[in-house]
Each structure stands twice: as C-alpha cells, then as structure tokens.
C-alpha cells in the first residue's frame, strides 16, 4: 500500500500505472532527481495536489 511517506521513486515501482496517474493529476516531473528522495506528501505539497485524492487513485485496485 502506498502511503504519504512512500518515496516517489518507490511508488513508480509499486504501481505500474503510477506514472500515468500522477502525470494526469499534474505531476509531470517524475524523473527529476528529487523523486529519489521525496515523499508523496512532499510532492503533493510542492505541486498543490490533494494528498488524499492522490493516495486514493494510487491505491485503487
């Protein structure tokens, strides 16, 4: 399960659809160096995205 503390690079490994979901929500810099150390919570804050909405979409089955 992806949580607010999951590192962005790990999210891309855990969910094969994560890149598409995140880019659709407006998070286009998934390959930037920060993604190797940045949590989902940090990334959502930087991009002005609702953390709970992003978590729901990433954890959908």
N, CA, C and O atoms as a GROMACS GRO file, in nm:
protein
  244
    1UNK      N    1   0.084  -0.118   0.000
    1UNK     CA    2   0.000   0.000   0.000
    1UNK      C    3   0.088   0.125   0.000
    1UNK      O    4   0.186   0.133   0.074
    2UNK      N    5   0.052   0.219  -0.081
    2UNK     CA    6   0.124   0.346  -0.091
    2UNK      C    7   0.070   0.439   0.017
    2UNK      O    8  -0.051   0.452   0.033
    3UNK      N    9   0.161   0.503   0.090
    3UNK     CA   10   0.123   0.597   0.196
    3UNK      C   11   0.182   0.734   0.165
    3UNK      O   12   0.255   0.752   0.068
    4UNK      N   13   0.149   0.830   0.250
    4UNK     CA   14   0.201   0.966   0.231
    4UNK      C   15   0.353   0.971   0.243
    4UNK      O   16   0.417   1.062   0.191
    5UNK      N   17   0.411   0.873   0.311
    5UNK     CA   18   0.555   0.870   0.333
    5UNK      C   19   0.632   0.790   0.228
    5UNK      O   20   0.755   0.787   0.230
    6UNK      N   21   0.561   0.726   0.136
    6UNK     CA   22   0.628   0.647   0.032
    6UNK      C   23   0.706   0.741  -0.060
    6UNK      O   24   0.657   0.845  -0.103
    7UNK      N   25   0.829   0.702  -0.088
    7UNK     CA   26   0.917   0.781  -0.175
    7UNK      C   27   0.867   0.769  -0.320
    7UNK      O   28   0.826   0.662  -0.364
    8UNK      N   29   0.871   0.881  -0.391
    8UNK     CA   30   0.818   0.886  -0.527
    8UNK      C   31   0.877   0.776  -0.617
    8UNK      O   32   0.804   0.711  -0.692
    9UNK      N   33   1.006   0.754  -0.610
    9UNK     CA   34   1.070   0.651  -0.693
    9UNK      C   35   1.013   0.513  -0.661
    9UNK      O   36   0.998   0.430  -0.750
   10UNK      N   37   0.981   0.488  -0.534
   10UNK     CA   38   0.925   0.360  -0.494
   10UNK      C   39   0.781   0.344  -0.544
   10UNK      O   40   0.738   0.233  -0.578
   11UNK      N   41   0.707   0.454  -0.548
   11UNK     CA   42   0.569   0.449  -0.599
   11UNK      C   43   0.568   0.399  -0.743
   11UNK      O   44   0.484   0.319  -0.781
   12UNK      N   45   0.662   0.448  -0.821
   12UNK     CA   46   0.670   0.407  -0.962
   12UNK      C   47   0.701   0.258  -0.975
   12UNK      O   48   0.664   0.196  -1.075
   13UNK      N   49   0.768   0.201  -0.876
   13UNK     CA   50   0.797   0.057  -0.876
   13UNK      C   51   0.679  -0.024  -0.825
   13UNK      O   52   0.654  -0.135  -0.872
   14UNK      N   53   0.606   0.030  -0.728
   14UNK     CA   54   0.496  -0.043  -0.665
   14UNK      C   55   0.369  -0.048  -0.750
   14UNK      O   56   0.295  -0.147  -0.746
   15UNK      N   57   0.345   0.056  -0.828
   15UNK     CA   58   0.222   0.063  -0.906
   15UNK      C   59   0.258   0.090  -1.052
   15UNK      O   60   0.304   0.200  -1.084
   16UNK      N   61   0.237  -0.007  -1.139
   16UNK     CA   62   0.273   0.010  -1.280
   16UNK      C   63   0.198   0.124  -1.350
   16UNK      O   64   0.242   0.173  -1.454
   17UNK      N   65   0.085   0.165  -1.294
   17UNK     CA   66   0.007   0.274  -1.352
   17UNK      C   67   0.036   0.409  -1.288
   17UNK      O   68  -0.025   0.509  -1.325
   18UNK      N   69   0.127   0.413  -1.192
   18UNK     CA   70   0.152   0.535  -1.115
   18UNK      C   71   0.195   0.653  -1.202
   18UNK      O   72   0.147   0.764  -1.183
   19UNK      N   73   0.284   0.630  -1.296
   19UNK     CA   74   0.332   0.741  -1.380
   19UNK      C   75   0.216   0.805  -1.455
   19UNK      O   76   0.205   0.928  -1.460
   20UNK      N   77   0.130   0.725  -1.512
   20UNK     CA   78   0.016   0.776  -1.587
   20UNK      C   79  -0.080   0.851  -1.494
   20UNK      O   80  -0.129   0.959  -1.528
   21UNK      N   81  -0.107   0.794  -1.377
   21UNK     CA   82  -0.197   0.858  -1.281
   21UNK      C   83  -0.141   0.992  -1.236
   21UNK      O   84  -0.212   1.093  -1.238
   22UNK      N   85  -0.014   0.994  -1.197
   22UNK     CA   86   0.047   1.116  -1.146
   22UNK      C   87   0.057   1.225  -1.252
   22UNK      O   88   0.033   1.342  -1.224
   23UNK      N   89   0.092   1.187  -1.373
   23UNK     CA   90   0.100   1.286  -1.481
   23UNK      C   91  -0.038   1.342  -1.512
   23UNK      O   92  -0.051   1.462  -1.539
   24UNK      N   93  -0.140   1.258  -1.510
   24UNK     CA   94  -0.277   1.304  -1.535
   24UNK      C   95  -0.320   1.406  -1.429
   24UNK      O   96  -0.397   1.498  -1.458
   25UNK      N   97  -0.271   1.390  -1.305
   25UNK     CA   98  -0.305   1.481  -1.197
   25UNK      C   99  -0.221   1.609  -1.199
   25UNK      O  100  -0.248   1.702  -1.122
   26UNK      N  101  -0.121   1.615  -1.286
   26UNK     CA  102  -0.040   1.737  -1.297
   26UNK      C  103   0.099   1.728  -1.241
   26UNK      O  104   0.167   1.830  -1.226
   27UNK      N  105   0.144   1.608  -1.209
   27UNK     CA  106   0.278   1.590  -1.156
   27UNK      C  107   0.366   1.533  -1.267
   27UNK      O  108   0.380   1.411  -1.280
   28UNK      N  109   0.425   1.621  -1.347
   28UNK     CA  110   0.496   1.578  -1.466
   28UNK      C  111   0.644   1.554  -1.452
   28UNK      O  112   0.707   1.508  -1.548
   29UNK      N  113   0.702   1.582  -1.337
   29UNK     CA  114   0.848   1.570  -1.326
   29UNK      C  115   0.888   1.445  -1.247
   29UNK      O  116   0.965   1.452  -1.152
   30UNK      N  117   0.835   1.332  -1.288
   30UNK     CA  118   0.858   1.208  -1.214
   30UNK      C  119   1.002   1.158  -1.222
   30UNK      O  120   1.044   1.080  -1.138
   31UNK      N  121   1.076   1.203  -1.321
   31UNK     CA  122   1.213   1.157  -1.336
   31UNK      C  123   1.315   1.252  -1.277
   31UNK      O  124   1.435   1.230  -1.290
   32UNK      N  125   1.270   1.357  -1.211
   32UNK     CA  126   1.365   1.455  -1.157
   32UNK      C  127   1.442   1.394  -1.040
   32UNK      O  128   1.394   1.300  -0.976
   33UNK      N  129   1.560   1.444  -1.012
   33UNK     CA  130   1.642   1.388  -0.904
   33UNK      C  131   1.571   1.388  -0.768
   33UNK      O  132   1.597   1.301  -0.685
   34UNK      N  133   1.484   1.484  -0.745
   34UNK     CA  134   1.413   1.490  -0.616
   34UNK      C  135   1.325   1.368  -0.593
   34UNK      O  136   1.301   1.330  -0.479
   35UNK      N  137   1.278   1.307  -0.701
   35UNK     CA  138   1.188   1.192  -0.686
   35UNK      C  139   1.256   1.074  -0.618
   35UNK      O  140   1.188   0.983  -0.570
   36UNK      N  141   1.388   1.073  -0.614
   36UNK     CA  142   1.460   0.964  -0.549
   36UNK      C  143   1.457   0.976  -0.396
   36UNK      O  144   1.484   0.878  -0.326
   37UNK      N  145   1.423   1.096  -0.345
   37UNK     CA  146   1.426   1.118  -0.200
   37UNK      C  147   1.297   1.179  -0.146
   37UNK      O  148   1.278   1.187  -0.025
   38UNK      N  149   1.208   1.220  -0.234
   38UNK     CA  150   1.090   1.296  -0.195
   38UNK      C  151   0.971   1.204  -0.166
   38UNK      O  152   0.944   1.111  -0.241
   39UNK      N  153   0.902   1.232  -0.057
   39UNK     CA  154   0.782   1.154  -0.025
   39UNK      C  155   0.665   1.202  -0.108
   39UNK      O  156   0.668   1.310  -0.166
   40UNK      N  157   0.562   1.120  -0.114
   40UNK     CA  158   0.440   1.159  -0.186
   40UNK      C  159   0.381   1.284  -0.123
   40UNK      O  160   0.334   1.373  -0.193
   41UNK      N  161   0.384   1.290   0.009
   41UNK     CA  162   0.330   1.408   0.078
   41UNK      C  163   0.403   1.535   0.035
   41UNK      O  164   0.340   1.637   0.007
   42UNK      N  165   0.536   1.529   0.029
   42UNK     CA  166   0.615   1.644  -0.014
   42UNK      C  167   0.583   1.682  -0.158
   42UNK      O  168   0.566   1.800  -0.189
   43UNK      N  169   0.575   1.584  -0.244
   43UNK     CA  170   0.549   1.609  -0.386
   43UNK      C  171   0.411   1.672  -0.406
   43UNK      O  172   0.396   1.764  -0.486
   44UNK      N  173   0.312   1.623  -0.333
   44UNK     CA  174   0.177   1.680  -0.344
   44UNK      C  175   0.176   1.825  -0.297
   44UNK      O  176   0.112   1.910  -0.358
   45UNK      N  177   0.248   1.852  -0.189
   45UNK     CA  178   0.253   1.989  -0.138
   45UNK      C  179   0.319   2.082  -0.240
   45UNK      O  180   0.270   2.192  -0.264
   46UNK      N  181   0.428   2.039  -0.298
   46UNK     CA  182   0.500   2.120  -0.397
   46UNK      C  183   0.414   2.147  -0.520
   46UNK      O  184   0.418   2.256  -0.577
   47UNK      N  185   0.337   2.046  -0.562
   47UNK     CA  186   0.256   2.058  -0.684
   47UNK      C  187   0.113   2.106  -0.657
   47UNK      O  188   0.034   2.120  -0.751
   48UNK      N  189   0.081   2.132  -0.532
   48UNK     CA  190  -0.052   2.182  -0.499
   48UNK      C  191  -0.163   2.081  -0.520
   48UNK      O  192  -0.276   2.116  -0.555
   49UNK      N  193  -0.131   1.953  -0.497
   49UNK     CA  194  -0.230   1.846  -0.516
   49UNK      C  195  -0.284   1.799  -0.381
   49UNK      O  196  -0.214   1.804  -0.280
   50UNK      N  197  -0.407   1.753  -0.381
   50UNK     CA  198  -0.471   1.699  -0.261
   50UNK      C  199  -0.415   1.560  -0.233
   50UNK      O  200  -0.435   1.467  -0.312
   51UNK      N  201  -0.346   1.546  -0.123
   51UNK     CA  202  -0.280   1.420  -0.088
   51UNK      C  203  -0.378   1.303  -0.081
   51UNK      O  204  -0.348   1.196  -0.133
   52UNK      N  205  -0.492   1.323  -0.018
   52UNK     CA  206  -0.589   1.214  -0.003
   52UNK      C  207  -0.643   1.167  -0.139
   52UNK      O  208  -0.663   1.048  -0.160
   53UNK      N  209  -0.666   1.261  -0.229
   53UNK     CA  210  -0.713   1.225  -0.364
   53UNK      C  211  -0.607   1.144  -0.439
   53UNK      O  212  -0.638   1.045  -0.503
   54UNK      N  213  -0.482   1.187  -0.429
   54UNK     CA  214  -0.373   1.118  -0.496
   54UNK      C  215  -0.357   0.977  -0.438
   54UNK      O  216  -0.341   0.880  -0.512
   55UNK      N  217  -0.360   0.966  -0.306
   55UNK     CA  218  -0.349   0.835  -0.243
   55UNK      C  219  -0.460   0.741  -0.286
   55UNK      O  220  -0.436   0.624  -0.313
   56UNK      N  221  -0.582   0.793  -0.292
   56UNK     CA  222  -0.696   0.710  -0.334
   56UNK      C  223  -0.675   0.657  -0.474
   56UNK      O  224  -0.701   0.539  -0.501
   57UNK      N  225  -0.629   0.742  -0.564
   57UNK     CA  226  -0.610   0.698  -0.702
   57UNK      C  227  -0.495   0.599  -0.715
   57UNK      O  228  -0.504   0.503  -0.792
   58UNK      N  229  -0.387   0.620  -0.641
   58UNK     CA  230  -0.272   0.531  -0.650
   58UNK      C  231  -0.300   0.395  -0.587
   58UNK      O  232  -0.240   0.295  -0.627
   59UNK      N  233  -0.390   0.390  -0.490
   59UNK     CA  234  -0.418   0.265  -0.419
   59UNK      C  235  -0.545   0.195  -0.470
   59UNK      O  236  -0.586   0.094  -0.413
   60UNK      N  237  -0.606   0.248  -0.578
   60UNK     CA  238  -0.724   0.181  -0.636
   60UNK      C  239  -0.684   0.046  -0.690
   60UNK      O  240  -0.575   0.027  -0.744
   61UNK      N  241  -0.773  -0.047  -0.675
   61UNK     CA  242  -0.746  -0.182  -0.730
   61UNK      C  243  -0.810  -0.198  -0.863
   61UNK      O  244  -0.799  -0.303  -0.925
   0.00000   0.00000   0.00000
